Structures are given as structure tokens and as C-alpha cells.
Amino acid sequence: MSTHSKIIEFIQLEKKYAEDLKKLAEATKHPVLRTLFLGIAQDSLKHSMMYEAILQLTSQIQPFITLEELKNIATTISKHIETELEMLEEARKLLSTSRDPRIKLLVAAIADDEAKHHALLLAIKKNIGEEEALTEQVYWDLVWKDSPWHGTPGG
């Protein structure tokens, strides 16, 4: 089975898993369990979207990120990086002070998500946005840098 076929299979499995968990949540009266099932279902939908993005990365040319988009991404992500770090610190404090194992379970799951989000946002800011930005200078270099004519017919 090809990688492409396997990813399509993963997309379908994640979507089915999400739907099954949503149904389970709807049938569950306990609010904490319902919330946990819905949260995991949302993660499965997120995973299916990530697999779909992998298919797009491997089958389509990706658009460049403009300098304006890069600035917007950097500004927004920077704010979220700070927020995720604050929320992670608060979750860890709550985790260390709580005695209720049910609360500890929920807060530990939240802290784990916050840590993952923080790391992912840092990676996005560092790797994706900066490397794929198409500035006007980069564009002109692509067009003319190695051209012997520099915009005039025949030199």
C-alpha cells in the first residue's frame, strides 16, 4: 500500500473515530466524561485535517507566504506563545496543589496540551513562517539575480 493510500486510510479512520466518540459523548450523562470524549473526538478531527495537509504538501505546490502574512503570523503566534506558557504554568500550579485525582486527571491533560501547543507554536514561528516567506526582494532575486539581461532585451 502506498503512503498516499495509507494517509487516506488514516484520514477516514480518524474521522470515524471522532464520530464514534461524539456519539458516545451524546449518550453519556456524566459531564466530565462527556467533555473528555468530545475533546478526544476534536483531536481526532484535528489529526484528520493534519493528514489532509500532508496530502496537500505532497501533491500540490504550496503558495508562498507574503511578508505581510509573515508579520501577521509572527505577531499572532508570539501572543499565543506567551499565553500558552502562562496557561501551562497555571495548570502546573493547579496540578501540584489539587488533591482530587479527578481534577488532577483533567488538569494533567490540559497541561499536556498546553505544553504541546507551546512547542508547536515555537516550531511554526521558527521553521515554517520564516522559511517560506516571499518578500519582494526574494521575488526580484528569483526573477533577475542570475539573468544576464537584468530586464532589458539582450542585455
C-alpha contacts under 8 A as a table, 3 or more apart, distances in Angstrom:
res1	aa1	res2	aa2	distance
1	M	5	S	6.29
1	M	6	K	6.58
2	S	5	S	5.19
2	S	6	K	6.18
3	T	6	K	4.96
3	T	7	I	6.13
4	H	7	I	5.24
4	H	8	I	6.35
4	H	55	L	7.01
5	S	8	I	5.09
5	S	9	E	6.22
6	K	9	E	4.99
6	K	10	F	6.24
7	I	10	F	4.92
7	I	11	I	6.21
7	I	51	Y	6.21
7	I	52	E	7.88
7	I	55	L	7.41
8	I	11	I	5.09
8	I	12	Q	6.39
8	I	51	Y	7.69
8	I	52	E	7.84
9	E	12	Q	5.20
9	E	13	L	6.16
10	F	13	L	5.02
10	F	14	E	6.01
10	F	48	S	7.13
10	F	51	Y	7.26
11	I	14	E	5.30
11	I	15	K	6.24
11	I	47	H	7.59
11	I	48	S	4.55
11	I	49	M	7.57
11	I	51	Y	6.09
11	I	52	E	6.97
12	Q	15	K	5.21
12	Q	16	K	6.14
12	Q	48	S	7.46
13	L	16	K	5.11
13	L	17	Y	5.99
14	E	17	Y	5.04
14	E	18	A	6.09
14	E	44	S	5.12
14	E	45	L	6.37
14	E	47	H	6.70
14	E	48	S	5.55
15	K	18	A	5.06
15	K	19	E	6.22
15	K	44	S	6.57
15	K	45	L	5.85
15	K	48	S	6.37
16	K	19	E	5.07
16	K	20	D	6.15
17	Y	20	D	5.11
17	Y	21	L	6.21
17	Y	41	A	7.04
17	Y	44	S	6.83
18	A	21	L	5.18
18	A	22	K	6.16
18	A	40	I	7.42
18	A	41	A	4.10
18	A	42	Q	6.74
18	A	43	D	7.94
18	A	44	S	5.40
18	A	45	L	6.15
19	E	22	K	5.06
19	E	23	K	6.29
19	E	41	A	7.03
20	D	23	K	5.20
20	D	24	L	6.25
21	L	24	L	4.89
21	L	25	A	6.04
21	L	37	F	5.68
21	L	38	L	6.60
21	L	40	I	7.48
21	L	41	A	5.57
22	K	25	A	5.00
22	K	26	E	6.19
22	K	37	F	6.83
22	K	38	L	5.80
22	K	41	A	6.26
23	K	26	E	5.08
23	K	27	A	6.30
24	L	27	A	5.11
24	L	28	T	6.17
24	L	34	R	7.75
24	L	37	F	7.24
25	A	28	T	5.05
25	A	29	K	7.95
25	A	33	L	7.33
25	A	34	R	4.46
25	A	35	T	7.33
25	A	37	F	5.58
25	A	38	L	6.17
26	E	29	K	7.70
26	E	34	R	7.12
28	T	31	P	7.70
28	T	33	L	7.17
28	T	34	R	5.79
29	K	34	R	6.95
30	H	33	L	5.51
30	H	34	R	6.02
31	P	34	R	5.02
31	P	35	T	6.04
32	V	35	T	5.07
32	V	36	L	6.17
33	L	36	L	5.03
33	L	37	F	6.08
34	R	37	F	5.22
34	R	38	L	6.15
35	T	38	L	5.13
35	T	39	G	6.04
36	L	39	G	5.02
36	L	40	I	6.21
37	F	40	I	5.22
37	F	41	A	6.11
38	L	41	A	4.90
38	L	42	Q	6.18
39	G	42	Q	5.10
39	G	43	D	6.32
40	I	43	D	4.94
40	I	44	S	6.27
41	A	44	S	5.04
41	A	45	L	6.36
42	Q	45	L	5.03
42	Q	46	K	6.13
43	D	46	K	4.88
43	D	47	H	6.13
44	S	47	H	4.94
44	S	48	S	6.27
45	L	48	S	5.05
45	L	49	M	6.33
46	K	49	M	5.10
46	K	50	M	6.24
47	H	50	M	4.95
47	H	51	Y	6.22
48	S	51	Y	5.10
48	S	52	E	6.20
49	M	52	E	4.92
49	M	53	A	6.17
50	M	53	A	4.93
50	M	54	I	6.30
51	Y	54	I	4.96
51	Y	55	L	6.44
52	E	55	L	5.09
52	E	56	Q	6.39
53	A	56	Q	4.96
53	A	57	L	6.10
54	I	57	L	4.99
54	I	58	T	6.21
55	L	58	T	5.23
55	L	59	S	6.00
56	Q	59	S	5.18
56	Q	60	Q	5.40
57	L	60	Q	5.89
57	L	61	I	7.19
57	L	62	Q	6.82
64	F	132	E	5.97
64	F	133	A	6.13
64	F	134	L	5.72
65	I	69	E	6.01
65	I	70	L	6.31
65	I	129	G	7.26
65	I	132	E	5.85
65	I	133	A	4.60
65	I	134	L	5.66
66	T	69	E	5.12
66	T	70	L	6.10
66	T	133	A	5.54
66	T	134	L	5.05
66	T	135	T	6.13
67	L	70	L	4.91
67	L	71	K	6.16
67	L	133	A	6.00
67	L	134	L	6.23
67	L	135	T	5.33
68	E	71	K	5.20
68	E	72	N	6.30
69	E	72	N	5.03
69	E	73	I	6.02
70	L	73	I	5.03
70	L	74	A	5.99
70	L	129	G	5.95
70	L	130	E	7.27
70	L	133	A	6.38
71	K	74	A	5.09
71	K	75	T	6.06
72	N	75	T	5.22
72	N	76	T	6.03
73	I	76	T	5.29
73	I	77	I	5.79
73	I	125	K	7.71
73	I	129	G	7.29
74	A	77	I	5.23
74	A	78	S	5.89
74	A	125	K	6.26
74	A	129	G	7.64
75	T	78	S	5.24
75	T	79	K	6.49
76	T	79	K	5.32
76	T	80	H	6.35
77	I	80	H	4.94
77	I	81	I	5.92
77	I	121	L	6.47
77	I	125	K	6.86
78	S	81	I	5.05
78	S	82	E	6.40
78	S	125	K	7.95
79	K	82	E	5.31
79	K	83	T	6.27
80	H	83	T	4.87
80	H	84	E	5.90
80	H	121	L	7.77
81	I	84	E	5.20
81	I	85	L	6.19
81	I	118	H	5.69
81	I	121	L	6.33
81	I	122	L	6.98
82	E	85	L	5.20
82	E	86	E	6.25
83	T	86	E	5.10
83	T	87	M	6.09
84	E	87	M	5.06
84	E	88	L	5.96
84	E	114	E	5.77
84	E	115	A	7.52
84	E	117	H	6.97
84	E	118	H	5.58
85	L	88	L	5.01
85	L	89	E	6.21
85	L	114	E	7.41
85	L	115	A	7.63
85	L	118	H	6.50
86	E	89	E	5.16
86	E	90	E	6.22
87	M	90	E	5.05
87	M	91	A	6.00
87	M	111	A	7.90
87	M	114	E	6.92
88	L	91	A	5.08
88	L	92	R	6.15
88	L	111	A	5.45
88	L	114	E	5.45
88	L	115	A	6.41
89	E	92	R	5.15
89	E	93	K	6.29
90	E	93	K	5.07
90	E	94	L	6.22
91	A	94	L	5.08
91	A	95	L	5.99
91	A	107	V	6.15
91	A	108	A	7.60
91	A	110	I	7.08
91	A	111	A	5.51
92	R	95	L	4.88
92	R	96	S	6.16
92	R	107	V	7.87
92	R	108	A	7.81
92	R	111	A	6.52
93	K	96	S	5.21
93	K	97	T	6.31
94	L	97	T	5.23
94	L	98	S	5.90
94	L	107	V	7.29
95	L	98	S	5.52
95	L	103	I	7.97
95	L	104	K	5.66
95	L	107	V	6.04
95	L	108	A	6.65
98	S	101	P	7.85
98	S	103	I	6.98
98	S	104	K	6.44
99	R	103	I	7.85
99	R	104	K	7.35
100	D	103	I	5.36
100	D	104	K	6.20
101	P	104	K	4.83
101	P	105	L	6.08
102	R	105	L	5.14
102	R	106	L	6.48
103	I	106	L	5.18
103	I	107	V	5.98
104	K	107	V	5.14
104	K	108	A	5.77
105	L	108	A	5.22
105	L	109	A	6.32
106	L	109	A	5.19
106	L	110	I	6.31
107	V	110	I	4.92
107	V	111	A	6.01
108	A	111	A	5.03
108	A	112	D	6.05
109	A	112	D	5.10
109	A	113	D	6.27
110	I	113	D	5.12
110	I	114	E	6.13
111	A	114	E	5.01
111	A	115	A	6.14
112	D	115	A	5.21
112	D	116	K	6.31
113	D	116	K	5.09
113	D	117	H	6.04
114	E	117	H	5.06
114	E	118	H	6.01
115	A	118	H	5.14
115	A	119	A	6.23
116	K	119	A	5.21
116	K	120	L	6.04
117	H	120	L	5.08
117	H	121	L	6.02
118	H	121	L	5.27
118	H	122	L	6.25
119	A	122	L	5.15
119	A	123	A	6.24
120	L	123	A	5.05
120	L	124	I	6.13
121	L	124	I	5.01
121	L	125	K	6.08
122	L	125	K	5.17
122	L	126	K	6.12
123	A	126	K	5.11
123	A	127	N	5.67
123	A	128	I	7.46
124	I	127	N	5.40
124	I	128	I	5.10
124	I	129	G	6.35
125	K	128	I	6.45
125	K	129	G	5.74
125	K	130	E	6.99
126	K	129	G	6.84
126	K	130	E	6.29
127	N	130	E	5.93
127	N	131	E	5.99
128	I	131	E	5.47
128	I	132	E	6.14
129	G	132	E	5.64
129	G	133	A	6.14
130	E	133	A	5.67
134	L	138	V	6.02
134	L	139	Y	6.53
135	T	138	V	5.17
135	T	139	Y	6.26
136	E	139	Y	5.02
136	E	140	W	6.23
137	Q	140	W	5.19
137	Q	141	D	6.08
138	V	141	D	5.05
138	V	142	L	6.14
139	Y	142	L	5.11
139	Y	143	V	6.38
140	W	143	V	5.02
140	W	144	W	5.85
140	W	145	K	7.23
141	D	144	W	5.31
141	D	145	K	4.56
141	D	146	D	7.79
142	L	145	K	6.23
142	L	146	D	7.89
143	V	146	D	7.82
143	V	147	S	7.45
144	W	147	S	4.97
144	W	150	H	5.48
144	W	151	G	7.19
145	K	150	H	7.55
147	S	150	H	5.59
148	P	155	G	6.38
149	W	152	T	5.38
149	W	153	P	6.46
149	W	154	G	5.76
149	W	155	G	3.98
150	H	155	G	6.98
151	G	155	G	7.82
152	T	155	G	5.51
